[in-house]
């Protein structure tokens, strides 16, 4: 698909892919977002437990769902219900825009600078 984008834009846009954490170490991802080095990152909550002490429980409602499209959707819905019931979870993201949770495997989140 990325080659199609390049062709359709006459080479104006090009997409380069980099393996996970090859540009920014996982331990430095939040700092990179805050400092404008990157605008988006796939961050693991477990790698940033001091910043997200409450949200580390995100794995609890999603552990029993199957690794299927339906299971992922159900797990995400369970996490959203938990966030609605416990707003303190979202308070931890006041400096970020939470784009989504990756619930399977649990504990992965995606950030964009807020």
Phi and psi restraints in degrees (range 20) as a CNS / XPLOR table:
assign (resid 1 and name C) (resid 2 and name N)
       (resid 2 and name CA) (resid 2 and name C) 1.0 -65.7 20.0 2
assign (resid 2 and name N) (resid 2 and name CA)
       (resid 2 and name C) (resid 3 and name N) 1.0 -30.8 20.0 2
assign (resid 2 and name C) (resid 3 and name N)
       (resid 3 and name CA) (resid 3 and name C) 1.0 -68.8 20.0 2
assign (resid 3 and name N) (resid 3 and name CA)
       (resid 3 and name C) (resid 4 and name N) 1.0 -33.9 20.0 2
assign (resid 3 and name C) (resid 4 and name N)
       (resid 4 and name CA) (resid 4 and name C) 1.0 -64.2 20.0 2
assign (resid 4 and name N) (resid 4 and name CA)
       (resid 4 and name C) (resid 5 and name N) 1.0 -40.8 20.0 2
assign (resid 4 and name C) (resid 5 and name N)
       (resid 5 and name CA) (resid 5 and name C) 1.0 -62.1 20.0 2
assign (resid 5 and name N) (resid 5 and name CA)
       (resid 5 and name C) (resid 6 and name N) 1.0 -45.2 20.0 2
assign (resid 5 and name C) (resid 6 and name N)
       (resid 6 and name CA) (resid 6 and name C) 1.0 -60.8 20.0 2
assign (resid 6 and name N) (resid 6 and name CA)
       (resid 6 and name C) (resid 7 and name N) 1.0 -43.9 20.0 2
assign (resid 6 and name C) (resid 7 and name N)
       (resid 7 and name CA) (resid 7 and name C) 1.0 -65.6 20.0 2
assign (resid 7 and name N) (resid 7 and name CA)
       (resid 7 and name C) (resid 8 and name N) 1.0 -44.6 20.0 2
assign (resid 7 and name C) (resid 8 and name N)
       (resid 8 and name CA) (resid 8 and name C) 1.0 -69.0 20.0 2
assign (resid 8 and name N) (resid 8 and name CA)
       (resid 8 and name C) (resid 9 and name N) 1.0 -23.3 20.0 2
assign (resid 8 and name C) (resid 9 and name N)
       (resid 9 and name CA) (resid 9 and name C) 1.0 -101.4 20.0 2
assign (resid 9 and name N) (resid 9 and name CA)
       (resid 9 and name C) (resid 10 and name N) 1.0 10.4 20.0 2
assign (resid 9 and name C) (resid 10 and name N)
       (resid 10 and name CA) (resid 10 and name C) 1.0 61.5 20.0 2
assign (resid 10 and name N) (resid 10 and name CA)
       (resid 10 and name C) (resid 11 and name N) 1.0 30.1 20.0 2
assign (resid 10 and name C) (resid 11 and name N)
       (resid 11 and name CA) (resid 11 and name C) 1.0 83.4 20.0 2
assign (resid 11 and name N) (resid 11 and name CA)
       (resid 11 and name C) (resid 12 and name N) 1.0 2.0 20.0 2
assign (resid 11 and name C) (resid 12 and name N)
       (resid 12 and name CA) (resid 12 and name C) 1.0 -63.3 20.0 2
assign (resid 12 and name N) (resid 12 and name CA)
       (resid 12 and name C) (resid 13 and name N) 1.0 -37.3 20.0 2
assign (resid 12 and name C) (resid 13 and name N)
       (resid 13 and name CA) (resid 13 and name C) 1.0 -116.2 20.0 2
assign (resid 13 and name N) (resid 13 and name CA)
       (resid 13 and name C) (resid 14 and name N) 1.0 134.6 20.0 2
assign (resid 13 and name C) (resid 14 and name N)
       (resid 14 and name CA) (resid 14 and name C) 1.0 -135.2 20.0 2
assign (resid 14 and name N) (resid 14 and name CA)
       (resid 14 and name C) (resid 15 and name N) 1.0 138.3 20.0 2
assign (resid 14 and name C) (resid 15 and name N)
       (resid 15 and name CA) (resid 15 and name C) 1.0 -110.8 20.0 2
assign (resid 15 and name N) (resid 15 and name CA)
       (resid 15 and name C) (resid 16 and name N) 1.0 125.5 20.0 2
assign (resid 15 and name C) (resid 16 and name N)
       (resid 16 and name CA) (resid 16 and name C) 1.0 -110.6 20.0 2
assign (resid 16 and name N) (resid 16 and name CA)
       (resid 16 and name C) (resid 17 and name N) 1.0 138.4 20.0 2
assign (resid 16 and name C) (resid 17 and name N)
       (resid 17 and name CA) (resid 17 and name C) 1.0 -106.7 20.0 2
assign (resid 17 and name N) (resid 17 and name CA)
       (resid 17 and name C) (resid 18 and name N) 1.0 138.0 20.0 2
assign (resid 17 and name C) (resid 18 and name N)
       (resid 18 and name CA) (resid 18 and name C) 1.0 -128.4 20.0 2
assign (resid 18 and name N) (resid 18 and name CA)
       (resid 18 and name C) (resid 19 and name N) 1.0 135.3 20.0 2
assign (resid 18 and name C) (resid 19 and name N)
       (resid 19 and name CA) (resid 19 and name C) 1.0 -58.5 20.0 2
assign (resid 19 and name N) (resid 19 and name CA)
       (resid 19 and name C) (resid 20 and name N) 1.0 154.4 20.0 2
assign (resid 19 and name C) (resid 20 and name N)
       (resid 20 and name CA) (resid 20 and name C) 1.0 -49.9 20.0 2
assign (resid 20 and name N) (resid 20 and name CA)
       (resid 20 and name C) (resid 21 and name N) 1.0 131.8 20.0 2
assign (resid 20 and name C) (resid 21 and name N)
       (resid 21 and name CA) (resid 21 and name C) 1.0 62.6 20.0 2
assign (resid 21 and name N) (resid 21 and name CA)
       (resid 21 and name C) (resid 22 and name N) 1.0 16.7 20.0 2
assign (resid 21 and name C) (resid 22 and name N)
       (resid 22 and name CA) (resid 22 and name C) 1.0 -80.8 20.0 2
assign (resid 22 and name N) (resid 22 and name CA)
       (resid 22 and name C) (resid 23 and name N) 1.0 -21.8 20.0 2
assign (resid 22 and name C) (resid 23 and name N)
       (resid 23 and name CA) (resid 23 and name C) 1.0 -100.1 20.0 2
assign (resid 23 and name N) (resid 23 and name CA)
       (resid 23 and name C) (resid 24 and name N) 1.0 -37.6 20.0 2
assign (resid 23 and name C) (resid 24 and name N)
       (resid 24 and name CA) (resid 24 and name C) 1.0 -135.5 20.0 2
assign (resid 24 and name N) (resid 24 and name CA)
       (resid 24 and name C) (resid 25 and name N) 1.0 127.1 20.0 2
assign (resid 24 and name C) (resid 25 and name N)
       (resid 25 and name CA) (resid 25 and name C) 1.0 -61.9 20.0 2
assign (resid 25 and name N) (resid 25 and name CA)
       (resid 25 and name C) (resid 26 and name N) 1.0 145.5 20.0 2
assign (resid 25 and name C) (resid 26 and name N)
       (resid 26 and name CA) (resid 26 and name C) 1.0 -56.2 20.0 2
assign (resid 26 and name N) (resid 26 and name CA)
       (resid 26 and name C) (resid 27 and name N) 1.0 -38.7 20.0 2
assign (resid 26 and name C) (resid 27 and name N)
       (resid 27 and name CA) (resid 27 and name C) 1.0 -66.8 20.0 2
assign (resid 27 and name N) (resid 27 and name CA)
       (resid 27 and name C) (resid 28 and name N) 1.0 -16.0 20.0 2
assign (resid 27 and name C) (resid 28 and name N)
       (resid 28 and name CA) (resid 28 and name C) 1.0 -107.7 20.0 2
assign (resid 28 and name N) (resid 28 and name CA)
       (resid 28 and name C) (resid 29 and name N) 1.0 4.2 20.0 2
assign (resid 28 and name C) (resid 29 and name N)
       (resid 29 and name CA) (resid 29 and name C) 1.0 -63.8 20.0 2
assign (resid 29 and name N) (resid 29 and name CA)
       (resid 29 and name C) (resid 30 and name N) 1.0 -45.5 20.0 2
assign (resid 29 and name C) (resid 30 and name N)
       (resid 30 and name CA) (resid 30 and name C) 1.0 -63.4 20.0 2
assign (resid 30 and name N) (resid 30 and name CA)
       (resid 30 and name C) (resid 31 and name N) 1.0 -43.2 20.0 2
assign (resid 30 and name C) (resid 31 and name N)
       (resid 31 and name CA) (resid 31 and name C) 1.0 -61.9 20.0 2
assign (resid 31 and name N) (resid 31 and name CA)
       (resid 31 and name C) (resid 32 and name N) 1.0 -38.8 20.0 2
assign (resid 31 and name C) (resid 32 and name N)
       (resid 32 and name CA) (resid 32 and name C) 1.0 -64.6 20.0 2
assign (resid 32 and name N) (resid 32 and name CA)
       (resid 32 and name C) (resid 33 and name N) 1.0 -36.9 20.0 2
assign (resid 32 and name C) (resid 33 and name N)
       (resid 33 and name CA) (resid 33 and name C) 1.0 -67.2 20.0 2
assign (resid 33 and name N) (resid 33 and name CA)
       (resid 33 and name C) (resid 34 and name N) 1.0 -50.0 20.0 2
assign (resid 33 and name C) (resid 34 and name N)
       (resid 34 and name CA) (resid 34 and name C) 1.0 -61.3 20.0 2
assign (resid 34 and name N) (resid 34 and name CA)
       (resid 34 and name C) (resid 35 and name N) 1.0 -37.1 20.0 2
assign (resid 34 and name C) (resid 35 and name N)
       (resid 35 and name CA) (resid 35 and name C) 1.0 -88.2 20.0 2
assign (resid 35 and name N) (resid 35 and name CA)
       (resid 35 and name C) (resid 36 and name N) 1.0 4.3 20.0 2
assign (resid 35 and name C) (resid 36 and name N)
       (resid 36 and name CA) (resid 36 and name C) 1.0 77.9 20.0 2
assign (resid 36 and name N) (resid 36 and name CA)
       (resid 36 and name C) (resid 37 and name N) 1.0 13.1 20.0 2
assign (resid 36 and name C) (resid 37 and name N)
       (resid 37 and name CA) (resid 37 and name C) 1.0 -70.6 20.0 2
assign (resid 37 and name N) (resid 37 and name CA)
       (resid 37 and name C) (resid 38 and name N) 1.0 -35.5 20.0 2
assign (resid 37 and name C) (resid 38 and name N)
       (resid 38 and name CA) (resid 38 and name C) 1.0 -139.4 20.0 2
assign (resid 38 and name N) (resid 38 and name CA)
       (resid 38 and name C) (resid 39 and name N) 1.0 158.3 20.0 2
assign (resid 38 and name C) (resid 39 and name N)
       (resid 39 and name CA) (resid 39 and name C) 1.0 -105.0 20.0 2
assign (resid 39 and name N) (resid 39 and name CA)
       (resid 39 and name C) (resid 40 and name N) 1.0 -16.9 20.0 2
assign (resid 39 and name C) (resid 40 and name N)
       (resid 40 and name CA) (resid 40 and name C) 1.0 -146.4 20.0 2
assign (resid 40 and name N) (resid 40 and name CA)
       (resid 40 and name C) (resid 41 and name N) 1.0 146.4 20.0 2
assign (resid 40 and name C) (resid 41 and name N)
       (resid 41 and name CA) (resid 41 and name C) 1.0 -156.3 20.0 2
assign (resid 41 and name N) (resid 41 and name CA)
       (resid 41 and name C) (resid 42 and name N) 1.0 149.2 20.0 2
assign (resid 41 and name C) (resid 42 and name N)
       (resid 42 and name CA) (resid 42 and name C) 1.0 -99.8 20.0 2
assign (resid 42 and name N) (resid 42 and name CA)
       (resid 42 and name C) (resid 43 and name N) 1.0 105.0 20.0 2
assign (resid 42 and name C) (resid 43 and name N)
       (resid 43 and name CA) (resid 43 and name C) 1.0 -112.5 20.0 2
assign (resid 43 and name N) (resid 43 and name CA)
       (resid 43 and name C) (resid 44 and name N) 1.0 139.9 20.0 2
assign (resid 43 and name C) (resid 44 and name N)
       (resid 44 and name CA) (resid 44 and name C) 1.0 -90.5 20.0 2
assign (resid 44 and name N) (resid 44 and name CA)
       (resid 44 and name C) (resid 45 and name N) 1.0 127.9 20.0 2
assign (resid 44 and name C) (resid 45 and name N)
       (resid 45 and name CA) (resid 45 and name C) 1.0 -57.8 20.0 2
assign (resid 45 and name N) (resid 45 and name CA)
       (resid 45 and name C) (resid 46 and name N) 1.0 -39.7 20.0 2
assign (resid 45 and name C) (resid 46 and name N)
       (resid 46 and name CA) (resid 46 and name C) 1.0 -62.3 20.0 2
assign (resid 46 and name N) (resid 46 and name CA)
       (resid 46 and name C) (resid 47 and name N) 1.0 -25.5 20.0 2
assign (resid 46 and name C) (resid 47 and name N)
       (resid 47 and name CA) (resid 47 and name C) 1.0 -79.1 20.0 2
assign (resid 47 and name N) (resid 47 and name CA)
       (resid 47 and name C) (resid 48 and name N) 1.0 -12.2 20.0 2
assign (resid 47 and name C) (resid 48 and name N)
       (resid 48 and name CA) (resid 48 and name C) 1.0 -133.0 20.0 2
assign (resid 48 and name N) (resid 48 and name CA)
       (resid 48 and name C) (resid 49 and name N) 1.0 44.7 20.0 2
assign (resid 48 and name C) (resid 49 and name N)
       (resid 49 and name CA) (resid 49 and name C) 1.0 -61.0 20.0 2
assign (resid 49 and name N) (resid 49 and name CA)
       (resid 49 and name C) (resid 50 and name N) 1.0 -30.5 20.0 2
assign (resid 49 and name C) (resid 50 and name N)
       (resid 50 and name CA) (resid 50 and name C) 1.0 -69.3 20.0 2
assign (resid 50 and name N) (resid 50 and name CA)
       (resid 50 and name C) (resid 51 and name N) 1.0 -32.0 20.0 2
assign (resid 50 and name C) (resid 51 and name N)
       (resid 51 and name CA) (resid 51 and name C) 1.0 -82.2 20.0 2
assign (resid 51 and name N) (resid 51 and name CA)
       (resid 51 and name C) (resid 52 and name N) 1.0 -27.2 20.0 2
assign (resid 51 and name C) (resid 52 and name N)
       (resid 52 and name CA) (resid 52 and name C) 1.0 -126.6 20.0 2
assign (resid 52 and name N) (resid 52 and name CA)
       (resid 52 and name C) (resid 53 and name N) 1.0 56.9 20.0 2
assign (resid 52 and name C) (resid 53 and name N)
       (resid 53 and name CA) (resid 53 and name C) 1.0 -64.3 20.0 2
assign (resid 53 and name N) (resid 53 and name CA)
       (resid 53 and name C) (resid 54 and name N) 1.0 -39.4 20.0 2
assign (resid 53 and name C) (resid 54 and name N)
       (resid 54 and name CA) (resid 54 and name C) 1.0 -75.9 20.0 2
assign (resid 54 and name N) (resid 54 and name CA)
       (resid 54 and name C) (resid 55 and name N) 1.0 -40.3 20.0 2
assign (resid 54 and name C) (resid 55 and name N)
       (resid 55 and name CA) (resid 55 and name C) 1.0 -71.9 20.0 2
assign (resid 55 and name N) (resid 55 and name CA)
       (resid 55 and name C) (resid 56 and name N) 1.0 -8.9 20.0 2
assign (resid 55 and name C) (resid 56 and name N)
       (resid 56 and name CA) (resid 56 and name C) 1.0 -64.4 20.0 2
assign (resid 56 and name N) (resid 56 and name CA)
       (resid 56 and name C) (resid 57 and name N) 1.0 -13.2 20.0 2
assign (resid 56 and name C) (resid 57 and name N)
       (resid 57 and name CA) (resid 57 and name C) 1.0 -79.0 20.0 2
assign (resid 57 and name N) (resid 57 and name CA)
       (resid 57 and name C) (resid 58 and name N) 1.0 1.9 20.0 2
assign (resid 57 and name C) (resid 58 and name N)
       (resid 58 and name CA) (resid 58 and name C) 1.0 -58.8 20.0 2
assign (resid 58 and name N) (resid 58 and name CA)
       (resid 58 and name C) (resid 59 and name N) 1.0 -26.2 20.0 2
assign (resid 58 and name C) (resid 59 and name N)
       (resid 59 and name CA) (resid 59 and name C) 1.0 -70.8 20.0 2
assign (resid 59 and name N) (resid 59 and name CA)
       (resid 59 and name C) (resid 60 and name N) 1.0 -22.7 20.0 2
assign (resid 59 and name C) (resid 60 and name N)
       (resid 60 and name CA) (resid 60 and name C) 1.0 -58.1 20.0 2
assign (resid 60 and name N) (resid 60 and name CA)
       (resid 60 and name C) (resid 61 and name N) 1.0 -51.6 20.0 2
assign (resid 60 and name C) (resid 61 and name N)
       (resid 61 and name CA) (resid 61 and name C) 1.0 -77.4 20.0 2
assign (resid 61 and name N) (resid 61 and name CA)
       (resid 61 and name C) (resid 62 and name N) 1.0 -9.7 20.0 2
assign (resid 61 and name C) (resid 62 and name N)
       (resid 62 and name CA) (resid 62 and name C) 1.0 -108.0 20.0 2
assign (resid 62 and name N) (resid 62 and name CA)
       (resid 62 and name C) (resid 63 and name N) 1.0 3.9 20.0 2
assign (resid 62 and name C) (resid 63 and name N)
       (resid 63 and name CA) (resid 63 and name C) 1.0 -74.7 20.0 2
assign (resid 63 and name N) (resid 63 and name CA)
       (resid 63 and name C) (resid 64 and name N) 1.0 -23.6 20.0 2
assign (resid 63 and name C) (resid 64 and name N)
       (resid 64 and name CA) (resid 64 and name C) 1.0 -99.2 20.0 2
assign (resid 64 and name N) (resid 64 and name CA)
       (resid 64 and name C) (resid 65 and name N) 1.0 3.5 20.0 2
assign (resid 64 and name C) (resid 65 and name N)
       (resid 65 and name CA) (resid 65 and name C) 1.0 -86.3 20.0 2
assign (resid 65 and name N) (resid 65 and name CA)
       (resid 65 and name C) (resid 66 and name N) 1.0 146.9 20.0 2
assign (resid 65 and name C) (resid 66 and name N)
       (resid 66 and name CA) (resid 66 and name C) 1.0 -71.7 20.0 2
assign (resid 66 and name N) (resid 66 and name CA)
       (resid 66 and name C) (resid 67 and name N) 1.0 157.7 20.0 2
assign (resid 66 and name C) (resid 67 and name N)
       (resid 67 and name CA) (resid 67 and name C) 1.0 -83.7 20.0 2
assign (resid 67 and name N) (resid 67 and name CA)
       (resid 67 and name C) (resid 68 and name N) 1.0 67.7 20.0 2
assign (resid 67 and name C) (resid 68 and name N)
       (resid 68 and name CA) (resid 68 and name C) 1.0 -133.8 20.0 2
assign (resid 68 and name N) (resid 68 and name CA)
       (resid 68 and name C) (resid 69 and name N) 1.0 170.1 20.0 2
assign (resid 68 and name C) (resid 69 and name N)
       (resid 69 and name CA) (resid 69 and name C) 1.0 -58.2 20.0 2
assign (resid 69 and name N) (resid 69 and name CA)
       (resid 69 and name C) (resid 70 and name N) 1.0 -43.3 20.0 2
assign (resid 69 and name C) (resid 70 and name N)
       (resid 70 and name CA) (resid 70 and name C) 1.0 -67.6 20.0 2
assign (resid 70 and name N) (resid 70 and name CA)
       (resid 70 and name C) (resid 71 and name N) 1.0 -38.0 20.0 2
assign (resid 70 and name C) (resid 71 and name N)
       (resid 71 and name CA) (resid 71 and name C) 1.0 -65.2 20.0 2
assign (resid 71 and name N) (resid 71 and name CA)
       (resid 71 and name C) (resid 72 and name N) 1.0 -40.6 20.0 2
assign (resid 71 and name C) (resid 72 and name N)
       (resid 72 and name CA) (resid 72 and name C) 1.0 -63.2 20.0 2
assign (resid 72 and name N) (resid 72 and name CA)
       (resid 72 and name C) (resid 73 and name N) 1.0 -43.6 20.0 2
assign (resid 72 and name C) (resid 73 and name N)
       (resid 73 and name CA) (resid 73 and name C) 1.0 -63.6 20.0 2
assign (resid 73 and name N) (resid 73 and name CA)
       (resid 73 and name C) (resid 74 and name N) 1.0 -42.8 20.0 2
assign (resid 73 and name C) (resid 74 and name N)
       (resid 74 and name CA) (resid 74 and name C) 1.0 -65.6 20.0 2
assign (resid 74 and name N) (resid 74 and name CA)
       (resid 74 and name C) (resid 75 and name N) 1.0 -40.4 20.0 2
assign (resid 74 and name C) (resid 75 and name N)
       (resid 75 and name CA) (resid 75 and name C) 1.0 -64.8 20.0 2
assign (resid 75 and name N) (resid 75 and name CA)
       (resid 75 and name C) (resid 76 and name N) 1.0 -43.2 20.0 2
assign (resid 75 and name C) (resid 76 and name N)
       (resid 76 and name CA) (resid 76 and name C) 1.0 -62.9 20.0 2
assign (resid 76 and name N) (resid 76 and name CA)
       (resid 76 and name C) (resid 77 and name N) 1.0 -40.5 20.0 2
assign (resid 76 and name C) (resid 77 and name N)
       (resid 77 and name CA) (resid 77 and name C) 1.0 -62.5 20.0 2
assign (resid 77 and name N) (resid 77 and name CA)
       (resid 77 and name C) (resid 78 and name N) 1.0 -40.2 20.0 2
assign (resid 77 and name C) (resid 78 and name N)
       (resid 78 and name CA) (resid 78 and name C) 1.0 -63.1 20.0 2
assign (resid 78 and name N) (resid 78 and name CA)
       (resid 78 and name C) (resid 79 and name N) 1.0 -41.3 20.0 2
assign (resid 78 and name C) (resid 79 and name N)
       (resid 79 and name CA) (resid 79 and name C) 1.0 -65.5 20.0 2
assign (resid 79 and name N) (resid 79 and name CA)
       (resid 79 and name C) (resid 80 and name N) 1.0 -42.6 20.0 2
assign (resid 79 and name C) (resid 80 and name N)
       (resid 80 and name CA) (resid 80 and name C) 1.0 -62.8 20.0 2
assign (resid 80 and name N) (resid 80 and name CA)
       (resid 80 and name C) (resid 81 and name N) 1.0 -38.1 20.0 2
assign (resid 80 and name C) (resid 81 and name N)
       (resid 81 and name CA) (resid 81 and name C) 1.0 -64.2 20.0 2
assign (resid 81 and name N) (resid 81 and name CA)
       (resid 81 and name C) (resid 82 and name N) 1.0 -40.8 20.0 2
assign (resid 81 and name C) (resid 82 and name N)
       (resid 82 and name CA) (resid 82 and name C) 1.0 -65.1 20.0 2
assign (resid 82 and name N) (resid 82 and name CA)
       (resid 82 and name C) (resid 83 and name N) 1.0 -40.1 20.0 2
assign (resid 82 and name C) (resid 83 and name N)
       (resid 83 and name CA) (resid 83 and name C) 1.0 -62.3 20.0 2
assign (resid 83 and name N) (resid 83 and name CA)
       (resid 83 and name C) (resid 84 and name N) 1.0 -40.9 20.0 2
assign (resid 83 and name C) (resid 84 and name N)
       (resid 84 and name CA) (resid 84 and name C) 1.0 -65.8 20.0 2
assign (resid 84 and name N) (resid 84 and name CA)
       (resid 84 and name C) (resid 85 and name N) 1.0 -36.4 20.0 2
assign (resid 84 and name C) (resid 85 and name N)
       (resid 85 and name CA) (resid 85 and name C) 1.0 -77.1 20.0 2
assign (resid 85 and name N) (resid 85 and name CA)
       (resid 85 and name C) (resid 86 and name N) 1.0 -31.0 20.0 2
assign (resid 85 and name C) (resid 86 and name N)
       (resid 86 and name CA) (resid 86 and name C) 1.0 -125.7 20.0 2
assign (resid 86 and name N) (resid 86 and name CA)
       (resid 86 and name C) (resid 87 and name N) 1.0 80.4 20.0 2
assign (resid 86 and name C) (resid 87 and name N)
       (resid 87 and name CA) (resid 87 and name C) 1.0 -58.9 20.0 2
assign (resid 87 and name N) (resid 87 and name CA)
       (resid 87 and name C) (resid 88 and name N) 1.0 -18.8 20.0 2
assign (resid 87 and name C) (resid 88 and name N)
       (resid 88 and name CA) (resid 88 and name C) 1.0 -58.3 20.0 2
assign (resid 88 and name N) (resid 88 and name CA)
       (resid 88 and name C) (resid 89 and name N) 1.0 -26.9 20.0 2
assign (resid 88 and name C) (resid 89 and name N)
       (resid 89 and name CA) (resid 89 and name C) 1.0 -60.2 20.0 2
assign (resid 89 and name N) (resid 89 and name CA)
       (resid 89 and name C) (resid 90 and name N) 1.0 -44.1 20.0 2
assign (resid 89 and name C) (resid 90 and name N)
       (resid 90 and name CA) (resid 90 and name C) 1.0 -74.3 20.0 2
assign (resid 90 and name N) (resid 90 and name CA)
       (resid 90 and name C) (resid 91 and name N) 1.0 -21.3 20.0 2
assign (resid 90 and name C) (resid 91 and name N)
       (resid 91 and name CA) (resid 91 and name C) 1.0 -60.8 20.0 2
assign (resid 91 and name N) (resid 91 and name CA)
       (resid 91 and name C) (resid 92 and name N) 1.0 -28.6 20.0 2
assign (resid 91 and name C) (resid 92 and name N)
       (resid 92 and name CA) (resid 92 and name C) 1.0 -67.8 20.0 2
assign (resid 92 and name N) (resid 92 and name CA)
       (resid 92 and name C) (resid 93 and name N) 1.0 -16.0 20.0 2
assign (resid 92 and name C) (resid 93 and name N)
       (resid 93 and name CA) (resid 93 and name C) 1.0 -104.6 20.0 2
assign (resid 93 and name N) (resid 93 and name CA)
       (resid 93 and name C) (resid 94 and name N) 1.0 20.5 20.0 2
assign (resid 93 and name C) (resid 94 and name N)
       (resid 94 and name CA) (resid 94 and name C) 1.0 -62.0 20.0 2
assign (resid 94 and name N) (resid 94 and name CA)
       (resid 94 and name C) (resid 95 and name N) 1.0 -23.9 20.0 2
assign (resid 94 and name C) (resid 95 and name N)
       (resid 95 and name CA) (resid 95 and name C) 1.0 -95.5 20.0 2
assign (resid 95 and name N) (resid 95 and name CA)
       (resid 95 and name C) (resid 96 and name N) 1.0 4.5 20.0 2
assign (resid 95 and name C) (resid 96 and name N)
       (resid 96 and name CA) (resid 96 and name C) 1.0 -137.6 20.0 2
assign (resid 96 and name N) (resid 96 and name CA)
       (resid 96 and name C) (resid 97 and name N) 1.0 161.6 20.0 2
assign (resid 96 and name C) (resid 97 and name N)
       (resid 97 and name CA) (resid 97 and name C) 1.0 -106.4 20.0 2
assign (resid 97 and name N) (resid 97 and name CA)
       (resid 97 and name C) (resid 98 and name N) 1.0 114.3 20.0 2
assign (resid 97 and name C) (resid 98 and name N)
       (resid 98 and name CA) (resid 98 and name C) 1.0 -78.3 20.0 2
assign (resid 98 and name N) (resid 98 and name CA)
       (resid 98 and name C) (resid 99 and name N) 1.0 117.3 20.0 2
assign (resid 98 and name C) (resid 99 and name N)
       (resid 99 and name CA) (resid 99 and name C) 1.0 -85.0 20.0 2
assign (resid 99 and name N) (resid 99 and name CA)
       (resid 99 and name C) (resid 100 and name N) 1.0 -43.7 20.0 2
assign (resid 99 and name C) (resid 100 and name N)
       (resid 100 and name CA) (resid 100 and name C) 1.0 -169.2 20.0 2
assign (resid 100 and name N) (resid 100 and name CA)
       (resid 100 and name C) (resid 101 and name N) 1.0 166.5 20.0 2
assign (resid 100 and name C) (resid 101 and name N)
       (resid 101 and name CA) (resid 101 and name C) 1.0 -105.1 20.0 2
assign (resid 101 and name N) (resid 101 and name CA)
       (resid 101 and name C) (resid 102 and name N) 1.0 138.8 20.0 2
assign (resid 101 and name C) (resid 102 and name N)
       (resid 102 and name CA) (resid 102 and name C) 1.0 -101.0 20.0 2
assign (resid 102 and name N) (resid 102 and name CA)
       (resid 102 and name C) (resid 103 and name N) 1.0 103.8 20.0 2
assign (resid 102 and name C) (resid 103 and name N)
       (resid 103 and name CA) (resid 103 and name C) 1.0 -88.0 20.0 2
assign (resid 103 and name N) (resid 103 and name CA)
       (resid 103 and name C) (resid 104 and name N) 1.0 -18.3 20.0 2
assign (resid 103 and name C) (resid 104 and name N)
       (resid 104 and name CA) (resid 104 and name C) 1.0 -129.7 20.0 2
assign (resid 104 and name N) (resid 104 and name CA)
       (resid 104 and name C) (resid 105 and name N) 1.0 103.8 20.0 2
assign (resid 104 and name C) (resid 105 and name N)
       (resid 105 and name CA) (resid 105 and name C) 1.0 -71.2 20.0 2
assign (resid 105 and name N) (resid 105 and name CA)
       (resid 105 and name C) (resid 106 and name N) 1.0 150.3 20.0 2
assign (resid 105 and name C) (resid 106 and name N)
       (resid 106 and name CA) (resid 106 and name C) 1.0 -65.3 20.0 2
assign (resid 106 and name N) (resid 106 and name CA)
       (resid 106 and name C) (resid 107 and name N) 1.0 165.1 20.0 2
assign (resid 106 and name C) (resid 107 and name N)
       (resid 107 and name CA) (resid 107 and name C) 1.0 79.9 20.0 2
assign (resid 107 and name N) (resid 107 and name CA)
       (resid 107 and name C) (resid 108 and name N) 1.0 10.7 20.0 2
assign (resid 107 and name C) (resid 108 and name N)
       (resid 108 and name CA) (resid 108 and name C) 1.0 -103.4 20.0 2
assign (resid 108 and name N) (resid 108 and name CA)
       (resid 108 and name C) (resid 109 and name N) 1.0 136.9 20.0 2
assign (resid 108 and name C) (resid 109 and name N)
       (resid 109 and name CA) (resid 109 and name C) 1.0 -134.0 20.0 2
assign (resid 109 and name N) (resid 109 and name CA)
       (resid 109 and name C) (resid 110 and name N) 1.0 159.9 20.0 2
assign (resid 109 and name C) (resid 110 and name N)
       (resid 110 and name CA) (resid 110 and name C) 1.0 -121.2 20.0 2
assign (resid 110 and name N) (resid 110 and name CA)
       (resid 110 and name C) (resid 111 and name N) 1.0 131.0 20.0 2
assign (resid 110 and name C) (resid 111 and name N)
       (resid 111 and name CA) (resid 111 and name C) 1.0 -115.5 20.0 2
assign (resid 111 and name N) (resid 111 and name CA)
       (resid 111 and name C) (resid 112 and name N) 1.0 153.4 20.0 2
assign (resid 111 and name C) (resid 112 and name N)
       (resid 112 and name CA) (resid 112 and name C) 1.0 -134.8 20.0 2
assign (resid 112 and name N) (resid 112 and name CA)
       (resid 112 and name C) (resid 113 and name N) 1.0 143.6 20.0 2
assign (resid 112 and name C) (resid 113 and name N)
       (resid 113 and name CA) (resid 113 and name C) 1.0 -55.2 20.0 2
assign (resid 113 and name N) (resid 113 and name CA)
       (resid 113 and name C) (resid 114 and name N) 1.0 136.5 20.0 2
